[in-house]
Amino acid sequence: MQDIFSTTFPIFLITLLGSIIKRNWLKSEEFWRGLEKLLYFLLFPSVLFNYVSTANLNAAPVTKLVLGLIISTSIVAIALIFYQKKTNSDEILFTSTFQGSIRYNTYIFLGLSSALFGSEGLAIVAIISSYMIIFTNILSVMVFAIYIPSNLIGKTRIECFRLIAKLVGTNPLIIASIAGFIFNYSGLSLHLGVKNTIANLSDSALAIGMLNVGAGLKFIICPSRFKHIMFATIVKLIVLPVVTVTILSIMSISSTTKSIGILYSCLPCASTAYVLSRQLSGDYESMASITTFTTILSLVSLPVFMYILG
């Protein structure tokens, strides 16, 4: 338990440092938005491409793990839809609850996996991320298209589904993942200089990503939204890990592969969920609060679950 905490704590300490820097030193929103774009469009796509293009994609345990994570995420997603239908909760707010419950922070996933499992684990994580980024993004934009009335974003239902295709097709993380798959399966290779450049960009991504996550934390919460924010936090940090470990056990997934799957399920919500919520007229303030709560509370829940279940 102490070893897990001591390994994960530096990642969260860097995240906290990002929050402190944002509030006391580099206060410019323009600076942090620019850094976010740099991460989103260049640095993290470099990480994904670098590892996916060279990883062993045919490894049976990894393929089995991806399937298990898709199944567990789907179970939670379906349960959330039934929950919304039964409670008839606010549909715009539900888009934030949904994203907060199933989306994961890729930056923290890569940072923690590097610390816990080394380069071999990081290669597995890059493959998992490539599939799950595509899967969770498609689920999220579909929920926006279904639950937010078209007049709120000035688009018909057909236009909403076109928007889904556009958002998925232009997502730099998805593009980098697909490019990595193409290079891997086709046997293509890059010039050594280009390859080393991408590797160097990958090395810089993790620490910068953690600082940016911290800078994006928002500690102000609307009292009327507190119940929904805590619900999403509980689903993300407790329910999803329990469902995931159950599915992985049924599928007889064990050792390091299982530990990586559990780590995935315990991660806080993605900071990019806030960006998507703003783009599609969702409840982005609640989305920011869910991201903050899951990030802070995962400092406790993640080591505990990794120790007990992993």
Secondary structure by P-SEA (a helix, b strand, c coil): caaaaaaaaaaaaaaaaaaaaaacccccaaaaaaaaaaaaccaaaaaaaaaaaccccccaaaaaaaaaaaaaaaaaaaaaaaaaaaacccaaaaaaaaaacccccaaaaaaaaaacccaaaaaaaaaaaaaaaaaaaaaaaaaaacccccccccccaaaaaaaaaaaaaacaaaaaaaaaaaaaaacccccaaaaaaaaaaaaacaaaaaaaaaaaccccccccaaaaaaaaaaaaccaaaaaaaaaaaaaccccaaaaaaaaaaacccccaaaaaaaaaccaaaaaaaaaaaaaaaaacaaaaaaaacc
